[in-house]
């Protein structure tokens, strides 16, 4: 099925979020189910999200892909401020915006997220019953446990001390400080894995020139306290699909599977080959995208299964 794409803007907490709206061309005068999707830690929409959005639109969904406030094309200061609670608000405002679109059936809305936003959609699906299906791809499920895997204990202790000193500085009028998202091996960064450096730097240089290799230090404090898996058991009865990479070093595979086991039915776990970033491009895309398409079709396009969850 062919699809269209247009630039759109919606309000979130007084600022503009900008994105793309994909829509199937063959509408037949009927309202369509819709999906809302945004990227992970510091990433912008240009970083391979169209690979998924196009497949969803071709399957019959209206799809909103957007940049959060403070990054990419989203408005707001300070720049590169990646705070889960604020990004949750952007997701929920995106749901509100698309639910009022004349081509959308507001009772059939799903959400998709990957990596950091894979954690976001777990939290949102648990707290916003407008969501009727959710796909979390290679999700971050517990920031503290995740950080423990990425940093030695002594480095982590020193980092927490630095955060406390920074908090004092900000309280006394000090300027916003930033840390690199990725860096060459051995240099400090938020995401200290070799595949993170390769993926972000390649994407920034080739398809996403508005991506910035930095986040605020407040971002890192929020990361440590972020625990989207804490609500995973109350996502039900909203159907949950979790797509996990078998060799994920950034958001460790075992942590994601452990969280999935706590979730209640209806749920499904798909384990795909490769590491954290393999899901975005071929050959990994052929493993990550089809299960997501099938999940959304099952619960948002098929009237029998959709009606089962429509009024929760």
LOPAFI-774884 format. One line per field, with one value per residue (C-alpha): x, y, z; residue number from 0; residue in one letter. Coordinates in Angstrom, 1 decimal, always signed. Layout:
BEGIN
xx: X_...;
yy: Y_...;
zz: Z_...;
num: NUM_...;
residuo: A_...;
# end
This chain:
BEGIN
xx: +0.0_+1.4_+1.6_+2.1_+4.3_+3.8_+5.5_+3.5_+3.7_+1.9_+2.1_+3.6_+3.8_+3.8_+6.5_+6.3_+7.2_+7.8_+7.4_+6.2_+2.8_+2.6_-0.8_-1.9_-3.2_-6.0_-8.2_-11.7_-13.2_-12.8_-10.9_-7.6_-5.7_-2.8_+0.7_+2.9_+6.6_+9.8_+13.4_+15.7_+18.4_+19.3_+18.5_+16.4_+13.7_+15.9_+18.0_+16.3_+12.8_+11.4_+12.4_+9.7_+7.1_+7.0_+6.3_+3.5_+1.9_+2.0_+0.2_-2.7_-1.7_-1.5_+1.9_+3.2_+7.0_+8.3_+11.2_+10.8_+11.2_+14.8_+16.3_+16.2_+13.5_+11.7_+11.6_+12.6_+15.6_+18.0_+19.0_+19.8_+17.8_+16.7_+14.4_+12.0_+9.1_+9.2_+9.4_+6.5_+4.5_+5.5_+4.3_+1.0_+0.5_+1.3_-1.4_-3.9_-3.0_-3.3_-6.5_-8.2_-7.0_-9.9_-8.5_-7.8_-9.9_-9.1_-10.1_-7.3_-4.0_-0.7_+2.7_+6.2_+9.5_+13.1_+16.0_+15.3_+11.9_+11.3_+11.3_+9.0_+6.3_+6.3_+5.6_+3.0_+1.2_+0.9_-0.4_-2.4_-5.4_-5.8_-3.0_-4.5_-1.2_+2.5_+5.8_+9.0_+12.1_+15.5_+14.1_+15.9_+14.1_+16.1_+18.5_+20.4_+21.0_+21.9_+24.5_+26.0_+26.7_+28.3_+30.5_+32.9_+31.9_+34.6_+33.8_+30.1_+30.8_+32.9_+30.3_+27.5_+29.8_+30.2_+26.4_+26.0_+28.6_+26.8_+23.5_+25.0_+26.4_+23.1_+21.3_+23.7_+23.2_+25.8_+25.5_+24.1_+26.8_+26.8_+28.4_+29.1_+26.6_+29.3_+33.1_+36.0_+36.8_+38.4_+36.9_+34.0_+30.5_+26.9_+26.8_+30.3_+30.0_+31.8_+28.6_+27.0_+29.8_+29.7_+25.9_+25.5_+28.5_+27.6_+24.0_+24.9_+27.3_+25.1_+21.4_+20.9_+23.1_+20.8_+21.8_+24.0_+26.6_+25.8_+23.2_+22.8_+24.1_+20.5_+19.9_+22.4_+20.9_+17.4_+18.9_+20.1_+16.6_+14.6_+12.8_+10.1_+10.0_+8.6_+5.1_+5.4_+3.0_+0.1_+0.4_-2.1_-4.7_-3.0_-1.2_+2.7_+5.2_+8.9_+11.6_+15.0_+18.4_+20.2_+23.6_+22.6_+25.4_+23.8_+20.4_+21.4_+19.3_+18.9_+17.5_+14.9_+13.9_+13.7_+11.3_+9.2_+8.7_+7.0_+4.5_+1.1_-0.8_-1.4_+2.3_+4.9_+8.7_+10.6_+14.4_+16.3_+19.9_+22.6_+23.3_+21.4_+21.6_+21.1_+17.4_+17.4_+19.0_+19.1_+19.6_+18.3_+15.3_+13.8_+13.7_+12.6_+9.9_+7.7_+6.7_+5.8_+3.7_+2.0_+1.3_-0.3_-2.3_-3.6_-4.7_-5.6_-6.7_-8.6_-11.9_-12.3_-9.2_-9.5_-12.9_-11.6_-9.4_-11.2_-12.9_-10.3;
yy: +0.0_+3.4_+6.1_+9.9_+11.9_+15.5_+17.8_+18.5_+20.5_+20.0_+21.8_+20.1_+22.0_+25.3_+24.4_+23.1_+19.5_+18.8_+15.6_+13.7_+12.3_+9.2_+8.1_+5.2_+6.5_+4.0_+5.3_+4.3_+7.1_+5.2_+6.3_+4.5_+3.2_+5.4_+4.9_+7.4_+6.9_+8.8_+7.9_+6.9_+8.6_+11.9_+10.5_+12.4_+11.2_+11.1_+8.3_+5.4_+5.8_+6.2_+2.6_+1.6_+4.3_+3.5_-0.2_+0.8_+3.2_+0.6_-1.8_+0.7_+2.9_+6.7_+7.2_+10.2_+10.3_+13.3_+15.0_+15.7_+19.2_+20.2_+18.1_+17.9_+20.1_+20.3_+23.7_+24.5_+25.2_+23.9_+22.1_+18.4_+18.0_+14.3_+13.9_+10.9_+12.7_+15.5_+13.0_+11.1_+14.4_+14.8_+11.3_+11.9_+15.2_+13.5_+11.0_+13.8_+15.6_+12.5_+11.4_+14.5_+14.0_+13.6_+10.4_+8.7_+6.4_+7.6_+4.2_+2.5_+4.1_+2.3_+3.4_+2.2_+3.0_+1.9_+1.9_+4.8_+5.4_+1.6_+2.3_+5.4_+3.3_+0.8_+3.6_+5.3_+2.1_+1.5_+5.0_+6.0_+3.7_+5.5_+3.2_+0.0_-1.7_-1.2_-2.3_-1.8_-2.5_-3.1_-1.2_+0.3_-1.1_+0.1_+3.0_+2.2_-1.5_-0.5_+2.0_-0.6_-2.7_+0.2_+1.7_+0.3_+0.9_+3.4_+5.4_+5.4_+6.6_+9.5_+10.3_+10.5_+12.8_+15.0_+15.1_+16.2_+19.0_+20.0_+20.2_+22.7_+24.7_+24.9_+25.8_+28.8_+30.0_+28.0_+27.3_+24.2_+21.6_+18.8_+15.4_+13.7_+11.1_+8.9_+9.2_+7.1_+4.1_+5.3_+8.8_+9.7_+9.5_+8.7_+5.6_+4.0_+1.1_+0.8_+0.1_+3.3_+5.4_+3.9_+4.2_+7.7_+9.2_+7.5_+8.6_+12.1_+12.5_+10.9_+11.4_+13.5_+16.6_+18.2_+15.5_+16.9_+14.8_+16.0_+15.9_+17.9_+16.6_+16.6_+14.0_+11.6_+12.1_+11.3_+8.2_+6.8_+7.1_+5.9_+2.6_+2.0_-1.7_-0.7_-0.4_-3.2_-5.5_-3.0_-2.6_-5.4_-5.7_-3.5_-6.0_-5.7_-6.9_-6.7_-7.0_-7.8_-8.3_-11.4_-9.7_-6.3_-4.7_-1.2_-2.2_-5.7_-8.6_-10.3_-7.2_-6.8_-10.5_-10.3_-7.3_-9.1_-12.1_-9.7_-8.4_-10.0_-11.3_-10.5_-10.3_-11.6_-11.7_-11.7_-12.2_-11.0_-11.7_-9.2_-6.3_-3.2_-1.2_-4.0_-3.6_-0.3_-1.4_-4.6_-7.4_-6.8_-4.7_-7.8_-9.4_-6.4_-4.7_-7.6_-8.7_-5.1_-4.7_-8.0_-7.0_-3.7_-5.3_-8.0_-5.6_-2.4_-3.5_-6.7_-5.7_-8.9_-8.4_-4.6_-4.7_-6.9_-4.1_-1.0_+0.1_-0.8;
zz: +0.0_-1.0_+1.7_+2.0_+4.4_+5.5_+8.0_+11.1_+14.3_+17.6_+21.0_+24.0_+27.3_+25.5_+22.9_+19.4_+18.6_+15.0_+13.1_+10.1_+9.6_+7.4_+6.1_+3.8_+0.4_+0.1_+2.9_+1.5_+3.5_+6.8_+9.8_+10.4_+13.5_+14.4_+15.9_+17.7_+17.8_+18.9_+19.3_+22.2_+24.1_+22.4_+18.9_+16.4_+14.1_+11.0_+12.6_+10.8_+12.2_+8.7_+8.1_+10.6_+9.9_+6.2_+7.0_+9.4_+7.0_+4.2_+6.5_+6.9_+9.9_+10.3_+11.9_+13.8_+14.1_+16.1_+17.9_+21.6_+23.1_+23.6_+20.9_+17.1_+15.7_+19.0_+20.7_+24.2_+26.5_+27.7_+24.5_+24.7_+27.9_+27.8_+30.8_+30.8_+32.6_+30.0_+27.1_+28.5_+28.3_+24.7_+23.9_+25.6_+23.9_+20.6_+21.4_+22.1_+18.9_+16.6_+18.3_+17.0_+13.4_+11.1_+9.5_+12.8_+15.0_+18.5_+19.9_+18.0_+18.9_+19.5_+20.6_+19.5_+21.1_+21.0_+23.5_+25.9_+24.3_+24.6_+28.3_+27.7_+26.0_+28.8_+31.3_+29.1_+28.3_+32.0_+32.8_+29.7_+28.8_+25.5_+24.3_+22.9_+21.9_+22.6_+21.1_+23.1_+21.0_+22.8_+25.8_+28.7_+31.7_+34.7_+34.5_+37.6_+36.8_+33.3_+34.4_+36.7_+33.6_+31.7_+34.5_+37.0_+40.6_+41.3_+38.2_+39.0_+42.6_+41.3_+38.7_+41.3_+43.4_+40.3_+39.8_+43.4_+42.9_+39.7_+41.6_+44.0_+41.1_+39.4_+42.7_+43.0_+39.5_+37.6_+33.9_+32.4_+31.7_+29.2_+28.7_+25.4_+24.3_+22.7_+22.5_+21.3_+23.5_+26.8_+26.8_+29.0_+27.5_+28.4_+26.2_+26.5_+24.1_+20.7_+18.8_+20.3_+19.0_+15.5_+15.2_+16.5_+14.7_+11.4_+11.7_+12.6_+9.7_+7.1_+7.7_+10.9_+10.8_+13.5_+16.0_+18.7_+20.6_+24.0_+26.8_+30.0_+33.2_+34.5_+31.8_+33.4_+36.9_+35.5_+33.7_+37.0_+38.6_+35.6_+36.2_+33.5_+34.4_+37.8_+36.2_+33.6_+35.5_+35.1_+31.4_+31.0_+29.6_+26.9_+24.6_+24.9_+22.4_+23.5_+20.8_+22.4_+20.8_+21.8_+22.2_+23.5_+25.5_+25.8_+27.3_+28.4_+27.1_+30.4_+32.1_+29.4_+29.6_+33.3_+33.0_+30.4_+32.7_+35.2_+32.6_+32.4_+29.4_+26.6_+25.8_+23.4_+23.4_+20.2_+20.4_+17.3_+16.3_+16.8_+19.1_+20.3_+17.0_+14.6_+14.6_+12.7_+9.4_+7.3_+7.9_+11.4_+10.2_+8.6_+12.1_+14.1_+11.9_+10.8_+14.4_+15.2_+12.1_+12.9_+16.5_+15.7_+12.9_+15.3_+18.0_+16.0_+12.6_+13.4_+14.8_+16.9_+18.9_+19.0_+20.6_+23.4_+24.7_+23.4_+26.7_+29.4;
num: 0_1_2_3_4_5_6_7_8_9_10_11_12_13_14_15_16_17_18_19_20_21_22_23_24_25_26_27_28_29_30_31_32_33_34_35_36_37_38_39_40_41_42_43_44_45_46_47_48_49_50_51_52_53_54_55_56_57_58_59_60_61_62_63_64_65_66_67_68_69_70_71_72_73_74_75_76_77_78_79_80_81_82_83_84_85_86_87_88_89_90_91_92_93_94_95_96_97_98_99_100_101_102_103_104_105_106_107_108_109_110_111_112_113_114_115_116_117_118_119_120_121_122_123_124_125_126_127_128_129_130_131_132_133_134_135_136_137_138_139_140_141_142_143_144_145_146_147_148_149_150_151_152_153_154_155_156_157_158_159_160_161_162_163_164_165_166_167_168_169_170_171_172_173_174_175_176_177_178_179_180_181_182_183_184_185_186_187_188_189_190_191_192_193_194_195_196_197_198_199_200_201_202_203_204_205_206_207_208_209_210_211_212_213_214_215_216_217_218_219_220_221_222_223_224_225_226_227_228_229_230_231_232_233_234_235_236_237_238_239_240_241_242_243_244_245_246_247_248_249_250_251_252_253_254_255_256_257_258_259_260_261_262_263_264_265_266_267_268_269_270_271_272_273_274_275_276_277_278_279_280_281_282_283_284_285_286_287_288_289_290_291_292_293_294_295_296_297_298_299_300_301_302_303_304_305_306_307_308_309_310_311;
residuo: X_X_X_X_X_X_X_X_X_X_X_X_X_X_X_X_X_X_X_X_X_X_X_X_X_X_X_X_X_X_X_X_X_X_X_X_X_X_X_X_X_X_X_X_X_X_X_X_X_X_X_X_X_X_X_X_X_X_X_X_X_X_X_X_X_X_X_X_X_X_X_X_X_X_X_X_X_X_X_X_X_X_X_X_X_X_X_X_X_X_X_X_X_X_X_X_X_X_X_X_X_X_X_X_X_X_X_X_X_X_X_X_X_X_X_X_X_X_X_X_X_X_X_X_X_X_X_X_X_X_X_X_X_X_X_X_X_X_X_X_X_X_X_X_X_X_X_X_X_X_X_X_X_X_X_X_X_X_X_X_X_X_X_X_X_X_X_X_X_X_X_X_X_X_X_X_X_X_X_X_X_X_X_X_X_X_X_X_X_X_X_X_X_X_X_X_X_X_X_X_X_X_X_X_X_X_X_X_X_X_X_X_X_X_X_X_X_X_X_X_X_X_X_X_X_X_X_X_X_X_X_X_X_X_X_X_X_X_X_X_X_X_X_X_X_X_X_X_X_X_X_X_X_X_X_X_X_X_X_X_X_X_X_X_X_X_X_X_X_X_X_X_X_X_X_X_X_X_X_X_X_X_X_X_X_X_X_X_X_X_X_X_X_X_X_X_X_X_X_X_X_X_X_X_X_X_X_X_X_X_X_X;
# end
